[in-house]
């Protein structure tokens, strides 16, 4: 997971500038602007292909928003689609420079990325034409320019969020896994509900001061959290060879990410490999991991 995610995150901004140049054909813009003060829900459908993202609605008001990402290439997976926003004065070219350095573990670059890119989370475009779409939901909290990016291919689709906030509903959660502060070397860990369901909607609110993502991997029977620590120190692999697994995109501090999931009953390791702002080391290798049970 660590290598896959690092490569994917690098692709996000190594190709972002090129993606911006080609966005004229990257998004299917409906131009719809939702004018009512309240709406039951708003769902944005994303069709992910090898060389493009097609989005059902690229202009809408701030508020709770459900994203439905569908792989239409017929492959098992077509990359992780992430929602981001850049802070004022920070450009895609800045990100193009900073992200590769941050992923090499350069603390100054990690600090710039953490401070200037707001990560709202995202999900993989899994399945083929006849498989269900992945769903996730966030509070698109401010007007401005946003970007949907396929982290594996670098395809990018711009979104325009404008107007006053619209009151829209979010799905109810069936469990929670939150990044929280800790006393370990990373300064972060996870908290998980004691009775998280095996499927439904998971809630992940980042209660720390750094971005994180949630990587869930099924572990062998009897695995303890200390066994994951030992694994990173050269000990035996604790993950099941063909175990259930899923992961989210990056979530910035203070943001809540709701995501649909469907896993098996059992024990899972929950980890984050985002680089530390202190020394660039992946958080999981500094102790940001727990073992929890689903079902």
C-alpha positions in Angstrom: 0.0 0.0 0.0 2.8 2.5 0.9 4.5 2.2 -2.5 1.2 2.3 -4.4 0.0 5.3 -2.6 3.2 7.2 -2.9 3.3 6.6 -6.6 -0.3 7.6 -7.0 0.1 10.8 -5.0 3.2 11.7 -7.1 1.1 11.2 -10.2 -1.5 13.6 -8.9 0.7 16.6 -9.2 3.4 15.5 -11.6 0.7 15.5 -14.2 -1.5 18.2 -12.8 -0.1 21.0 -14.9 -0.5 19.0 -18.1 -4.0 18.0 -16.9 -5.0 21.6 -16.6 -3.9 22.3 -20.1 -6.2 19.5 -21.3 -9.2 20.1 -19.1 -11.3 21.4 -22.0 -12.1 17.7 -22.8 -11.7 16.2 -19.4 -15.0 17.2 -17.9 -18.5 16.9 -19.0 -19.9 20.2 -17.8 -23.6 20.5 -17.3 -23.4 24.1 -16.1 -26.2 23.4 -13.6 -26.3 25.8 -10.6 -28.6 24.8 -7.8 -30.5 27.9 -6.7 -32.8 26.7 -4.0 -31.8 27.4 -0.3 -32.2 23.8 0.6 -32.2 20.4 -1.2 -32.5 16.9 0.0 -29.2 15.7 -1.4 -26.8 16.5 -4.2 -25.0 13.7 -5.9 -22.1 14.3 -8.4 -21.4 11.3 -10.7 -17.8 10.8 -11.9 -17.1 8.5 -14.8 -13.5 7.5 -14.7 -11.7 6.3 -17.8 -8.0 5.6 -18.5 -7.5 9.1 -20.0 -10.3 11.3 -18.7 -12.8 12.1 -15.9 -16.4 12.9 -16.9 -18.4 14.8 -14.3 -22.2 15.1 -14.2 -22.2 18.6 -12.7 -19.2 20.9 -12.5 -20.9 24.0 -11.0 -22.9 23.9 -7.8 -23.3 25.7 -4.4 -21.4 24.9 -1.3 -22.8 22.3 1.0 -22.9 18.6 1.8 -22.2 16.7 -1.4 -22.2 13.0 -2.3 -19.8 11.8 -5.0 -20.4 8.7 -7.0 -17.3 7.5 -8.8 -17.7 4.8 -11.5 -15.0 3.0 -13.5 -16.3 2.6 -17.0 -13.2 1.0 -18.5 -14.1 -2.5 -17.5 -11.0 -2.9 -15.3 -10.9 -4.0 -11.7 -9.8 -0.6 -10.7 -9.1 2.7 -12.5 -7.4 4.8 -9.8 -8.3 6.8 -6.7 -10.3 9.9 -7.5 -9.6 12.7 -4.9 -11.2 16.1 -4.3 -8.8 19.0 -3.5 -8.7 22.7 -3.2 -5.7 25.0 -3.3 -5.3 27.9 -0.8 -5.2 31.5 -2.2 -1.8 32.3 -3.8 -0.8 28.6 -4.1 -0.8 27.4 -7.7 -0.8 24.0 -9.4 2.8 24.8 -10.5 3.7 25.3 -6.8 2.1 21.9 -6.1 3.9 20.4 -9.1 7.2 21.4 -7.4 6.3 20.6 -3.8 4.6 17.2 -3.9 7.4 15.1 -5.3 9.8 16.6 -2.7 7.3 16.0 0.1 6.9 12.3 -0.9 10.7 12.0 -0.8 10.4 13.0 2.9 11.7 16.6 2.7 10.0 18.3 5.7 9.9 21.8 4.2 8.0 20.5 1.2 5.6 18.4 3.4 4.9 21.6 5.4 4.1 23.5 2.2 1.8 20.8 0.8 0.1 20.2 4.2 -0.5 24.0 4.6 -1.7 24.8 1.0 -3.6 21.9 -0.4 -6.9 21.1 1.3 -7.6 17.4 0.8 -11.3 16.4 1.0 -10.8 12.7 0.6 -11.7 10.3 -2.3 -12.3 6.7 -3.3 -11.1 4.2 -5.9 -12.9 3.9 -9.1 -13.4 0.1 -8.7 -15.2 -2.5 -10.7 -16.3 -2.7 -14.3 -19.3 -1.7 -16.2 -21.7 -3.9 -14.3 -20.2 -3.3 -10.8 -21.5 -0.8 -8.3 -20.0 2.7 -8.1 -18.0 3.8 -5.1 -19.7 6.5 -3.0 -18.3 9.1 -0.7 -19.6 12.3 0.8 -18.1 15.6 2.2 -19.0 19.1 3.1 -17.8 21.2 0.2 -17.5 24.0 2.6 -16.4 27.1 0.7 -16.9 28.8 -2.7 -14.0 28.5 -5.0 -12.1 26.4 -7.5 -11.9 22.7 -6.7 -10.3 19.8 -8.6 -11.2 16.2 -8.9 -8.1 14.2 -9.7 -7.4 10.6 -10.5 -4.4 10.0 -8.4 -3.1 7.1 -10.5 -3.5 8.6 -14.0 -3.3 12.3 -13.2 -6.5 13.1 -15.0 -8.1 16.2 -13.6 -11.5 17.8 -13.8 -12.1 21.4 -12.4 -15.2 22.2 -10.4 -16.7 25.6 -9.6 -18.4 26.1 -6.3 -20.2 29.4 -6.0 -23.0 31.1 -4.1 -24.3 30.8 -0.6 -24.2 27.5 1.3 -27.1 25.1 0.5 -28.5 22.9 3.2 -28.2 19.3 2.0 -28.2 15.9 3.9 -25.4 13.4 4.3 -25.8 9.6 4.8 -25.9 8.3 8.3 -22.9 6.5 9.5 -22.5 2.7 10.2 -19.2 3.1 11.9 -16.3 5.5 12.5 -12.5 5.5 12.2 -11.0 8.9 13.0 -7.4 10.1 12.9 -6.7 11.5 16.4 -3.7 12.9 18.3 -1.5 10.4 20.1 1.7 10.2 22.2 3.6 8.0 19.7 6.4 9.2 17.5 4.1 10.4 14.8 1.9 12.3 17.2 -1.1 10.6 15.6 -3.2 7.4 15.7 -6.7 6.2 15.0 -9.8 5.7 17.1 -12.4 3.3 15.9 -16.0 2.4 17.0 -16.3 -0.7 19.0 -19.2 -2.0 16.9 -18.4 -0.9 13.4 -20.5 -2.7 10.8 -18.9 -4.8 8.0 -20.5 -2.6 5.4 -22.4 0.7 5.0 -21.1 4.2 5.5 -17.9 4.8 7.5 -17.2 8.2 9.0 -13.6 9.5 9.2 -13.1 12.9 10.8 -9.5 14.2 10.9 -9.0 15.5 14.5 -5.3 16.0 14.2 -3.1 18.8 12.8 -1.9 16.9 9.7 -3.4 15.3 6.6 -4.1 11.6 6.8 -5.7 8.8 4.8 -7.3 5.6 6.0 -5.9 2.3 4.8 -7.7 -0.8 6.0 -6.1 -4.2 5.6 -7.4 -7.5 6.9 -4.9 -9.1 9.3 -4.2 -12.6 10.5 -6.2 -14.0 13.4 -4.8 -13.0 16.8 -2.9 -10.0 15.4 -2.2 -7.2 17.9 -1.2 -3.6 17.2 2.3 -4.4 18.5 2.6 -7.0 15.7 2.2 -4.2 13.1 5.0 -2.3 14.9 7.2 -5.4 14.7 6.4 -5.9 11.0 7.8 -2.4 10.3 10.9 -3.4 12.2 11.5 -6.4 10.0 9.1 -8.9 11.6 6.6 -11.2 9.9 3.9 -9.9 7.6 0.6 -9.6 9.5 -1.7 -9.1 6.5 -3.8 -11.8 5.0 -2.6 -12.7 1.5 -6.0 -12.4 0.0 -7.7 -10.4 2.7 -10.3 -7.7 2.3 -9.0 -4.2 2.0 -10.0 -0.6 1.1 -8.6 2.9 1.5 -9.6 6.5 1.3 -8.0 9.5 -0.3 -6.2 12.1 1.9 -8.2 14.0 4.4 -7.1 17.4 5.7 -7.3 18.5 9.4 -10.8 19.4 10.6 -12.6 17.7 7.6 -15.0 14.8 7.9 -15.2 12.2 5.1 -18.0 9.7 4.8 -17.3 6.7 2.6 -19.2 3.6 1.5 -17.5 0.2 2.1 -18.2 -3.5 2.0 -15.7 -5.7 3.8 -15.7 -9.1 5.6 -16.1 -9.7 9.3 -12.8 -9.9 11.1 -9.7 -8.1 12.3 -8.2 -5.2 10.4 -5.1 -3.1 10.6 -5.8 0.6 10.1 -2.8 2.6 8.9 -1.7 6.0 7.4 1.4 6.4 5.2 1.2 10.1 4.6 4.6 11.7 5.3 5.2 13.4 8.7 5.6 17.1 8.8 8.5 16.7 11.3 10.8 14.4 9.4 9.0 13.1 6.3 8.7 9.5 7.5 5.4 7.8 6.7 3.0 8.1 9.7 2.4 4.3 9.9 6.1 3.6 10.4 6.1 6.1 13.3 3.2 4.3 15.1 0.1 5.5 13.4 -1.8 2.3 13.2 -4.3 0.3 15.2 -6.0 -3.1 15.0 -9.8 -3.1 15.1 -12.7 -5.5 14.4 -15.5 -5.2 11.9 -18.8 -7.0 12.6 
